[in-house]
């Protein structure tokens, strides 16, 4: 049985009932010398445009092909990515990012501060219908521009020159360097995007990226092939030469292909294991479970009776036996969540003691 791998760190917030845990199936052994990785991403990505992506599948691909001003390291902490230097004003509201020397797009173009300004303002333009534009609302004027109450030109992001990006925030945001690693904050090659409107819809010379991998093939609803990006500034740290992503939207088939050696990884964060297989996989030692920063919840129409009554909603929340759901239904060792912030996140361990106020 092949070795399990950690591919991406996903920041997912889906719900309030259970804090998600990832079930990974894999063996143990020496993987030295392995240069390719075969994984399942289940479905066709919604979009491989950083400004349009809004799901874990799209994000899982984009995180391999693009890189933001910062990136998240193996400890879950932000570190310099496309930015080699980050300066913060005394009031915590202005960030100045210096784009690193050697930062290039996969076609050899230099990554510039203008590429970031263009990408962020493109996502905020209401005409582009970016569903994750709100991720940028920390920036001064961003929400007003996105909701049509302000101008895009007034948004607080400015390329001072090719190497310097100045960002003004509405309020001090200590976790802003974590946000800049998220895919909505990733750059887009302005020159290519302005010349080729549909640059992001297929693999080819127009699909340029700045991350550790570049997309060389995209068989829609079938598979995606990523290959090592030799233009990436930190290419020497990239050990894989290729990632083969298939789209198998059947949990049992995914597991069978893993057991047959056709996949190197089965399960989350990009795939999913069949629930009924978890006890057996756990027993034979091939199941590996790790918490991820995500929660699952249900949304109700609070304008309709009886859910327009706050006490009814509270009663439903208290009535859910999260531990029993984990033990008897999900069986994936999920952590019961009592608030919107996952208990698996650093510094938020106490959120298991109660709910946030129901508004």
N, C-alpha and C positions, 0 to 999 in steps of 0.2 A: 504494500500500500504506500502511496506517495506521501510526501511531506506536506503539512499544512503551511500556509503562508498568510502573512498579514499584508494586505494590499493597500487599503486606504483607511483613514480615520474619518468616520462619518458623523456629522453633527445633525442628528435627526430629531425633530420634535413632532411626534404624531399625536399623542394622546395623554390622558390623565389616569387611566386605570392601572396600567402596569408600566414599570420602568423596564425598557427592553433590554434583553440580554441576547447576545449572539450565540447561536449554536453552530459550531464549526466541526466538520468531520475531517479527520486527517490522521495520518500515522506519524511515526517518529523515525528518524534516521538521518543520515548525512545527505545534504542537498548540495554540497560543494560541487561546482561545475555545471549545475543546471542553468541553462541560459534562456529557457522559454517557460511560460506559464499558461496553462489552459484552465479557464474559469467559465462559469455560467452567470450571465447577467439577467436572465429570465425573459426580458421583453425588449422591444425596440425602444431606444431612448426617446423621450419626449422631444428633446432638442439638444444638440451638442454646441449650441451657442451659449457662452457663459451668462449672457444677459437674459436668456429665455429659459434656461434649464430650471426646473422646479421639482425634481424628483430624485430619488436615490440612485436610479439607474443612470440617468444623465450625469448626475454629479460624480458617480463612480468612475465614469469614463473621463470626464473633464478633469478630474483631479490628477489623472495620469498624463494628460496632454497639455494642461495649462498650469501656470504658477502665478500666484498673486504677489503682492509686495512682501508678504510674509508666507511662511509655510509652517505646518504643525509638525514637530519632531516626534520621535518615538516615545517621549515622555508626555505627549499631549500638550506641549507648550509651544507658543509661537516663537519663531526665529526668523531672521532675515532670509528672504527669498529673492525676488527681483530687486528688492531694496538692499543696499549694502550698509546704509546708515539711516537711522530713524531719530529725529529730534522732536521733542515735545515742548510746547511753551509752558511757562510757569503756571498758567491758569488751566492747563490740561485741555484746551479747546482748539489748539492749532498743532497740526502734525506736518513735519517737513520730511519727505522721503527722498533719498538720493538713489537713483537707479544705478545698479552696479555696473561696472565696466565688464564687458564680455557678455552681457545679457542680450541674447539674440532670438529671433524667431526661427522656426524650422527651415525657412527659406533663406536664412542668412541676414535678413533685415535686422537692424538694431532695435531692441525694445526701448521705447522712449516714454517719457512722462506724458506726452500727448496721447499715446495709445491708452493709457489709464484714464485720462480725462475724457477721451472720446467714448470709451466703453461705459464708464459710469453714467455719463450724461445721456448716452444712447438708451441705457436701461431705464432711466428716469423719464425719458420722453414718452408721454402717454400714448402717442401714436404707435409705439412699438409694442405696447401691451405686455410688458414684462411683469409676470405675476409675482416675482420676487423683488420688485423695485423697492418695496418697503424696507428691505435689508439695508438700503442706503439712506434711510431717513435720519440717521444720526448726523448726517452732513447738513450744514447750514443751507437752508433754502431747498433742500431735496424734496421734502414732502409737498411743499407748495408747488414746485415745478411739476411733480408727478400727478398732482390732482388738478392741474390747470389753474391754480390760484397764483402762480408765480412764473418766472421766466427761467428757462434752462441756463441762460447766460449768467443768472444770478446765483447758481448753485456754487457752494463753497469748495470747489476743487479746481485747481489751476496749474497748468504746466508752466512753470516759471521759465524753464528752458528744457532742452532735451533730457537732461539728467535730474531735474528737480521738480517734484510734485508737492504742492502746498494744499493742505486740506484743512478747512475750518469746520468745526463741529458746533452743534447747538449747545451742547453741554459737555462737561468733562466726561469722558467715556474710557475708564481704565482698561476695558477689554477690547478697545478698538483694534489693536494689533492682532487679536484673534479673529475679528471680523474680516480683516483684510486678507485672510487666508481662504475665506469662503468664495465659492465660484462666482457669485454675483459681482464680487470685487475684482475679478481677474481681468486682465487687459484683452483688448482685441486689436489686431493689426489694422490701424486706421486706413492705411494706404490700400490694403487689399479689400477691406469692408466697403469703403466708399466706391471702389471700382467694380466690385462684384457683389451685388446685393444678396445673392443666395450662396455665399461662400461656405456657409456652415451646413449645407444640406447633403453633401457628399464628400467622400474622400477624393483627394486629388491635389493638384498644385495650388489651388486656392484655399484649401483647408490648412492654414498655417497655425502653429501653436508654439508655445514657449516653455513647455514643461519637459519632463524627463523622457516622454515618449511622443511620437507623432503617429497620426492615423494614416495607414497606408491602404486600407481596404475597409469598405462598409457595404456589406450585403444586407440591404434593409430587411428587417424582421428575420434575419438569418445569423449574421455574425459580424464582428468587427475585429480588425487586426491592427495592433499597435506595435511599432518598432522603435528601438532606442533612437532618441533624438541626439545626433552627434553635435548639434549646435547648442545644446543645453549647457549652461555655465558650470554645472556640477556633474557632468557626464561621467566622470571617473568613479563616482559613488553609485552609479546605476549598474547593477550586475546583470540584470536580465536584458536580453537582446530582443525579445518578442513576447507579447501578451496576446493570446488568442481568446477572444470573448465570443461565446456562443449564446444563443437566445432560446433556452428551453424552458417554457413556461409550464413545467410539470415537475413537481417536487420528487416524485418517485423516479422519473426518468433521470433527473439530475443525480440522485443518489446512486442509481445503477451505473451510470456512466463514470462516476467517481470510483465505485468499487471495481469497475472493469479497467481502471487505469486511464480512461479517456479524459478525465478531469483531475487537476491537481488539488482542487478545493471544492467542497460542497457546503452549502449553507450560507448564512449571513456573513458579511453585510450585503453582498450583492445577489446571492441566491437564497434558497430556503430548503430546509430539510422537512420531509413528511413527519408530522407529529408522532404518528404511530411507531416511527423508527427510533425515536429518541431513547426509550428505555434500553433497547438492544444495543445501540451504539454506545450508550453510557456504560453498559455492563462490559462490553468487550474493549473498552478503553480508547475507542476511536473518536469519541465526542469530546470536544473542547469548548467550554463555555466561558465567555468573558462579557462583562457589562459594557454597554455602549451608551453614549449620552443621548438617550431618546425615551419618550414615553408614548403610550397609546391611550387615546381617549375617544369618547363618543360625543357627537354634537347633536343638540336638540333645538327645535324651533321654540324659542322661549317667548314667542308672541302668541302661541296657541295654548289654550287650557289643556291640562292642568299645569303644564310646564312654565306658564307665566307666573306661577307662584314660587317665590324663592325658597320657601320651606319645603315644598314638594321636591325641588331639585336637591336640596340638602339631604332630604330623607333618602332619595335614590342614591346619592353619593355615599352615604353612610351604610346603606344596605348592601353594597357590593362587597362580597367576600373575596378580596383579592388573593389571599393565600390559597383558598380552595381552587380558584381559577388556575393559578400556577401549578398546583399539585395535580389536578385532575383533567385540566383542559390543555393548557399550553405546554406543560411538562418540560419547559426549557430553563428552569431555575431563574425565571424573571424575578425582579425585586419589586414588591408592592410599593406603588408610588402614591403619596398623599398630597402632592402638589405638582404644579406644572414643571418645576425645575427637577430634573431627574436626580434621585439620591446617589447616583453613580458619579455625579460631577463633583470635582474638588471644591471643598468649602461649603457644600450644601447638604451635609449629612443630616442636619436637623429637620429637613423638610418632611421626614417621615412622621412627624408628630402631629401634623394637622394640615388643613386645607387653607388655600388663600381665600380671601373674602369673595363671596359670590356677589357679583354686581349685576 
